[in-house]
Amino acid sequence: MGIDAGFDMVPRLSKGVVDRHNWDRFINFIKEHYKDDAQIEIKPNYIIFKAGEHPILPFEGHKFLRFSSKVSGPTAAATRVESYIDTVTRIAKVHFGSRVQYWNEGFDHFGNYDWNEVHESIRSYEQVRHAVVISPFLLLDKLGIPIFEIKDILGKGKGLVARFNISKGTRILVEKPLLTVRSMPPNELEPVLAARLKALSKASQRQFLSLRNNFPGKYPFSGIVKTNALPCGPGSPVGGVYPTACLINHSCIPNSHHSWNSNVEHETIHAVRPIEAGEEITISYDRGDPYIVRQAFLNEAFGFDCNCSGCSLPPSELQASNARRILIQGLDDTIGDPFRMMVSPKEVLGDCHSLLQVLEEEYGGCATASSARLYYDAFQVSITHGDQARASVFAERAYKARVVCEGEDSPETQRVKSLALKPSEHSSFGLCSTKWKTTREMVPKSLNTAQFEKWLFGEQS
């Protein structure tokens, strides 16, 4: 079997200018450092180390998750692979700091990513095309082709389909709204929209009018808005209408997440799990309700009946899904109860752990946005009782989840990142009590993964 060791990049690198520049500097340093080493070969898309299991570094940093190999056994010893692992890890830490997380299974330390994700990322190294930003709105590949295409989807109208494999955390789309409007009755909204449309360019007017209208009749502009508008932030009364983002169809188990960036006033779409070439890109329009409730909501709010994979389950599986969604809503309510957070924080953390497990059962790897919110709830429980150690870990996990579903430039991502570094700066620090008082440096270092999770969620001291 052998012992695996290496490092993971956590959170993974983005396609932004800063991360690309840092990765290029790192790759150039590696090339120079090993320029006379016969076991290092430069391929068109990556550097391969012909030692151990032949670990690889891609030239595109956003594809990279892990650099590792088995470091035990005669082959590993003969090819000095452990030396390569150690040296590349040290160089990576100089360039990327704490994002480089070294692990060694011989010491019960394991990588952050699932091996399926790692293998998917390594397969992507061979792809000639890769997404780069050459406009502020659309991600294109090297040939100038969008990473998705707009196609007619049976029973749904138009939709977005991946042109090639899209990795988890990839920013699929960035788009400014054609217009934004506050929620109001159709008879009041129609003249407002008429005036807004008149102020737009002819091209923008055509884009708006080409969008699907599931509510035709007396108020056609309002029908388009009701069918298509995305809220400008969670719970916002203001909605935005977009020429491309509004073509993304709904799924109750979506593979992507949409979020409003209030700093720059645009909508972003990120993959929350790997999306295969030819697969439709989907987001969620609903609130995570059980089947009957969400079908009624989607029909009333958007004018369609959902037939996604989550709604097309066999009766017994659908019943189990309904039970999980009811449990998710119940746990979410109890976690949000300020009185319980004040008097029973340990029980609330237990509920957080239970909710995390149920979210994974119901949504698999697609629950990133819900997980981000859950980790922030657990952060608040911890920090209100003076526990900076747990709070810093929860904030770090919330940050990593936010990077995946919103990007590094999201205001909320940046906020939880700062709280991970300085949890005591939160306004609720010690507000309920200081009975759990710790410092950030008191996070235990000697626990294995299972023990650490038990400590984190208050199942052991």
C-alpha positions in Angstrom: 0.0 0.0 0.0 2.6 2.6 1.1 2.3 6.0 2.8 1.2 9.0 0.9 2.5 12.5 1.6 2.3 15.9 -0.1 0.6 19.2 0.1 -2.8 20.6 -0.8 -3.6 24.2 -1.9 -6.4 25.4 0.4 -8.3 27.2 -0.7 -7.5 26.5 -4.3 -6.2 29.3 -6.5 -8.5 31.5 -8.5 -8.1 32.7 -12.1 -7.6 36.2 -10.9 -4.5 38.3 -11.8 -2.8 38.0 -8.4 -3.1 34.2 -8.1 -2.0 33.7 -11.7 1.0 36.0 -11.2 2.0 34.2 -8.0 1.6 30.8 -9.5 3.7 31.8 -12.6 6.5 33.0 -10.3 6.3 29.7 -8.4 6.5 27.6 -11.6 9.4 29.6 -12.9 11.2 29.2 -9.7 10.7 25.4 -9.8 11.9 25.3 -13.4 15.1 27.2 -12.5 15.7 25.2 -9.3 15.5 21.8 -11.1 16.9 22.9 -14.5 19.8 20.4 -14.3 17.8 17.5 -12.8 17.3 14.6 -15.3 14.2 13.4 -13.3 12.3 16.6 -14.0 10.6 16.9 -17.4 8.8 20.0 -18.8 5.7 19.0 -20.7 3.5 21.4 -22.7 1.0 21.9 -19.8 2.8 20.8 -16.7 6.1 19.8 -14.9 6.4 16.1 -14.2 8.7 14.6 -11.5 9.8 11.2 -12.6 10.0 9.9 -9.1 7.7 7.8 -6.9 4.2 8.1 -8.5 5.3 11.0 -10.8 3.7 14.0 -9.1 2.8 16.9 -11.4 2.6 20.7 -11.2 0.3 22.3 -13.9 1.1 25.6 -15.5 -2.4 26.7 -14.7 -2.6 27.2 -11.0 -6.4 27.3 -10.8 -6.5 23.6 -11.8 -4.1 22.6 -9.0 -5.3 20.8 -5.8 -2.5 18.5 -4.7 1.2 17.6 -5.2 1.8 14.1 -3.6 3.2 10.6 -4.0 3.8 7.5 -2.0 6.9 8.1 0.0 7.5 4.5 1.3 8.7 1.4 -0.5 11.7 0.6 -2.7 10.6 2.7 -5.7 10.1 5.8 -3.5 13.5 5.4 -1.9 15.3 4.8 -5.2 13.9 7.9 -6.8 14.2 10.3 -3.9 10.5 11.3 -4.2 10.3 12.3 -0.5 13.0 14.8 -1.1 11.1 16.3 -4.0 7.9 16.5 -2.0 9.7 18.3 0.9 11.5 20.7 -1.3 8.5 21.7 -3.5 6.4 22.1 -0.3 8.9 24.5 1.2 9.1 26.5 -2.0 5.3 26.6 -2.3 5.0 27.9 1.3 7.3 30.8 0.5 5.0 31.8 -2.4 1.6 30.9 -0.9 2.0 30.8 2.9 -0.7 29.1 4.9 -2.6 28.0 1.8 0.0 25.3 1.4 -1.2 22.5 3.8 1.4 19.7 4.2 0.1 16.2 5.2 1.6 12.8 5.7 -0.5 9.7 6.3 2.4 8.2 8.3 1.5 10.7 11.0 -2.3 10.4 10.6 -2.4 13.7 8.7 -4.6 13.6 5.6 -5.2 15.9 2.7 -8.1 18.4 2.5 -9.5 17.2 -0.8 -11.2 14.0 -1.8 -9.2 11.8 -4.1 -11.9 12.0 -6.8 -11.6 15.8 -6.9 -7.8 15.4 -7.1 -7.9 13.0 -10.0 -10.4 15.2 -11.7 -8.1 18.2 -11.4 -5.1 16.2 -12.7 -7.1 15.1 -15.7 -7.8 18.7 -16.5 -4.0 19.4 -16.8 -4.1 17.7 -20.2 -6.8 20.0 -21.6 -5.4 22.4 -24.1 -8.2 24.9 -23.6 -8.5 26.7 -20.4 -10.6 29.6 -19.2 -9.1 33.0 -18.9 -10.7 36.4 -18.3 -10.6 38.5 -21.4 -13.7 40.6 -20.6 -15.2 41.7 -17.3 -18.3 39.6 -17.9 -17.5 36.4 -19.8 -15.0 33.7 -19.3 -13.5 32.5 -22.6 -11.0 29.9 -23.5 -7.7 30.4 -25.4 -9.6 30.1 -28.7 -12.0 32.9 -27.7 -14.9 30.4 -27.0 -17.0 30.8 -23.9 -16.6 28.0 -21.4 -20.3 27.4 -21.7 -22.8 27.6 -24.6 -26.4 28.7 -24.7 -28.7 25.8 -25.9 -32.3 24.9 -26.1 -33.1 22.6 -23.1 -36.1 20.3 -23.5 -39.0 21.6 -21.5 -37.1 24.6 -20.2 -36.4 26.9 -23.0 -32.8 28.2 -23.2 -30.1 27.2 -20.8 -26.3 27.2 -20.3 -24.3 24.0 -21.0 -20.7 23.4 -20.1 -18.4 23.2 -23.2 -15.8 21.2 -21.3 -15.1 20.0 -17.8 -15.5 22.8 -15.2 -13.8 22.3 -11.8 -15.4 23.0 -8.5 -14.9 26.6 -7.5 -14.5 27.9 -11.0 -16.1 31.2 -11.7 -18.4 30.5 -14.7 -19.8 34.0 -15.3 -19.6 37.6 -14.1 -22.3 39.9 -15.3 -23.7 43.4 -14.7 -27.5 43.7 -14.7 -29.4 45.2 -17.6 -31.5 46.9 -14.9 -32.5 46.5 -11.2 -35.9 47.1 -9.7 -37.5 46.9 -6.3 -40.3 44.4 -5.7 -43.8 46.0 -6.2 -47.2 45.1 -7.7 -47.3 44.6 -11.5 -49.5 47.6 -12.1 -46.9 49.8 -10.3 -43.9 48.1 -11.7 -44.9 48.2 -15.4 -44.5 52.0 -15.9 -41.3 51.9 -14.0 -39.9 49.2 -16.3 -41.1 51.0 -19.4 -39.1 54.1 -18.4 -36.0 52.0 -17.5 -36.2 50.2 -20.8 -36.5 53.4 -22.7 -33.3 54.6 -21.2 -31.4 51.4 -22.3 -29.6 51.0 -25.6 -31.4 49.2 -28.4 -29.2 46.2 -28.0 -30.0 46.0 -24.2 -33.7 46.4 -24.9 -33.6 43.5 -27.3 -31.7 41.4 -24.7 -34.4 42.1 -22.1 -37.3 41.4 -24.5 -35.7 38.1 -25.6 -35.9 36.7 -22.1 -38.6 34.1 -21.3 -41.9 35.3 -19.9 -43.9 32.7 -18.0 -46.6 35.3 -17.0 -47.8 36.8 -20.4 -50.7 39.2 -20.3 -51.5 42.7 -19.2 -48.1 43.4 -17.8 -45.5 41.9 -20.2 -42.4 43.7 -18.8 -43.3 42.8 -15.2 -43.8 39.1 -16.4 -40.3 39.1 -17.8 -38.9 40.4 -14.5 -40.9 38.0 -12.4 -39.7 35.0 -14.5 -36.1 36.0 -14.5 -34.9 38.5 -11.9 -32.3 37.3 -9.4 -32.2 39.0 -5.9 -29.3 41.4 -5.4 -28.2 39.6 -2.2 -30.0 37.2 0.2 -33.4 38.5 1.0 -33.0 41.7 -0.9 -36.2 43.4 -2.2 -34.2 44.5 -5.2 -33.8 42.2 -8.2 -31.5 42.3 -11.2 -32.2 41.1 -14.8 -29.3 39.8 -16.7 -28.9 38.8 -20.4 -27.0 35.6 -19.7 -27.3 34.7 -16.0 -31.1 34.8 -16.3 -30.8 31.9 -18.8 -29.5 29.6 -16.1 -32.2 27.1 -15.2 -33.2 25.9 -11.7 -32.4 22.6 -10.0 -33.3 21.6 -6.5 -29.8 20.0 -6.4 -27.8 22.7 -8.3 -24.2 22.4 -9.5 -23.6 26.1 -9.3 -24.3 29.0 -7.0 -25.2 32.6 -7.8 -24.2 35.6 -5.6 -24.4 39.4 -5.7 -21.1 41.3 -5.2 -22.3 44.5 -3.5 -18.8 46.1 -3.9 -18.8 46.1 -7.6 -22.5 45.5 -8.2 -22.4 42.4 -10.4 -23.6 38.8 -10.2 -21.2 35.9 -10.2 -21.9 32.2 -10.9 -19.5 29.6 -9.4 -19.4 25.8 -9.8 -20.0 24.2 -6.4 -19.1 20.7 -7.7 -17.2 19.5 -10.8 -19.4 19.9 -13.9 -18.8 17.6 -16.9 -18.7 18.7 -20.5 -22.2 18.7 -21.9 -23.8 19.0 -18.5 -26.4 21.8 -18.0 -25.3 24.5 -15.5 -27.9 25.0 -12.9 -28.6 27.2 -9.8 -31.3 27.0 -7.2 -34.3 29.4 -7.2 -36.1 27.9 -4.2 -35.5 27.9 -0.4 -34.8 24.2 0.1 -38.4 23.2 1.0 -39.8 19.7 0.9 -41.2 18.6 -2.5 -44.8 19.8 -2.3 -43.9 23.1 -0.8 -41.1 23.9 -3.2 -43.2 22.9 -6.3 -46.0 25.3 -5.2 -43.4 28.1 -4.6 -41.7 27.6 -8.0 -45.0 27.5 -9.8 -46.2 30.6 -8.1 -43.0 32.6 -8.2 -41.6 31.6 -11.5 -44.3 29.8 -13.4 -42.9 26.3 -13.9 -43.1 22.8 -12.5 -39.7 21.3 -11.6 -38.6 17.9 -12.9 -35.0 18.0 -11.8 -33.2 15.0 -10.4 -34.2 15.9 -6.9 -37.9 16.1 -7.8 -37.8 12.9 -10.0 -36.7 10.5 -7.3 -38.6 7.2 -6.7 -41.4 7.7 -4.0 -39.4 6.1 -1.1 -36.3 8.2 -1.9 -38.4 11.4 -2.3 -39.9 10.7 1.1 -36.5 10.4 2.6 -35.4 13.6 0.9 -38.5 15.4 2.3 -37.6 14.2 5.8 -34.1 15.5 5.4 -35.2 18.9 4.2 -37.7 19.2 7.1 -34.9 18.2 9.5 -32.6 20.8 7.9 -35.1 23.5 8.4 -35.8 22.5 12.0 -32.0 22.4 12.8 -31.5 25.8 11.1 -34.3 27.3 13.2 -32.9 25.9 16.5 -29.3 27.1 15.6 -30.6 30.6 14.9 -32.4 30.8 18.3 -30.4 33.5 20.3 -31.7 32.2 23.6 -30.4 28.7 23.0 -27.1 30.2 21.8 -26.8 32.1 25.1 -27.8 29.3 27.5 -27.0 26.1 25.6 -24.0 26.7 23.3 -22.7 23.2 23.4 -26.1 21.8 22.3 -26.2 24.4 19.5 -22.8 23.3 18.2 -24.1 19.7 18.3 -27.0 20.8 16.1 -24.5 22.5 13.8 -22.6 19.2 13.4 -25.9 17.3 12.8 -26.9 19.9 10.2 -23.6 19.6 8.4 -24.1 15.8 8.1 -27.7 16.1 6.9 -26.7 18.7 4.3 -24.1 16.3 3.0 -26.7 13.5 2.8 -29.2 15.6 0.9 -27.0 17.7 -1.4 -23.7 15.8 -1.6 -21.0 18.1 -2.7 -23.4 20.8 -3.7 -24.1 22.3 -0.3 -21.2 24.7 -0.2 -23.2 27.9 0.3 -25.3 26.3 3.1 -22.1 25.0 4.7 -20.6 28.5 4.6 -23.6 29.9 6.5 -23.5 27.0 8.9 -19.8 27.5 9.7 -20.5 31.2 10.3 -23.3 30.3 12.7 -20.9 28.0 14.6 -18.4 30.8 14.6 -20.9 33.1 16.3 -21.8 30.5 18.9 -18.1 30.2 19.8 -17.1 33.8 19.7 -20.1 35.0 21.9 -18.7 32.7 24.6 -15.1 34.0 24.2 -13.8 30.9 22.4 -11.3 32.3 19.8 -9.8 28.8 19.1 -13.0 27.2 17.8 -14.2 30.5 16.3 -11.0 30.9 14.2 -11.4 27.3 12.8 -15.1 27.9 11.9 -14.3 31.2 10.3 -11.5 29.6 8.3 -13.9 26.9 7.0 -16.6 29.5 6.2 -13.9 31.4 4.3 -12.9 28.4 2.2 -16.5 27.6 1.4 -17.2 31.2 0.4 -14.2 31.2 -1.9 -15.7 28.2 -3.7 -19.2 29.6 -4.1 -18.6 33.4 -4.3 -14.9 33.9 -5.1 -12.0 35.6 -3.2 -13.3 39.1 -4.1 -16.7 38.7 -2.4 -17.2 41.1 0.5 -18.5 38.3 2.7 -15.5 36.1 1.8 -13.1 38.9 2.8 -15.0 39.5 6.0 -14.9 35.9 7.3 -11.3 35.7 6.2 -10.4 38.6 8.5 -12.4 37.0 11.3 -10.4 33.8 10.9 -7.2 35.8 11.6 -8.7 38.0 14.3 -11.9 36.5 15.7 -11.9 38.8 18.8 -12.7 41.7 16.5 -16.2 40.4 16.0 -18.7 42.7 17.8 -20.2 39.7 19.7 -16.9 38.6 21.3 -17.6 37.4 24.8 -21.1 38.9 24.7 -22.9 35.9 26.3 -20.1 34.7 28.6 -16.4 34.0 28.7 -16.8 30.4 30.1 -15.2 29.0 26.9 -12.4 31.6 26.9 -9.5 30.6 24.7 -7.0 32.3 22.4 -6.6 31.6 18.7 -3.3 29.8 19.4 -5.0 27.2 21.6 -6.4 25.2 18.6 -5.2 21.6 19.4 -2.4 20.4 17.1 -2.0 16.7 18.2 -5.5 15.3 17.4 -6.3 13.1 14.4 -9.1 14.1 12.1 -11.9 12.4 14.0 -10.7 13.7 17.4 -10.3 17.2 16.0 -13.9 17.2 14.7 -15.2 16.0 18.1 -13.3 18.8 19.8 -14.4 21.4 17.3 -18.1 20.6 17.7 -17.9 20.4 21.5 -18.1 16.6 21.8 -14.9 16.5 23.9 -13.0 19.2 25.7 
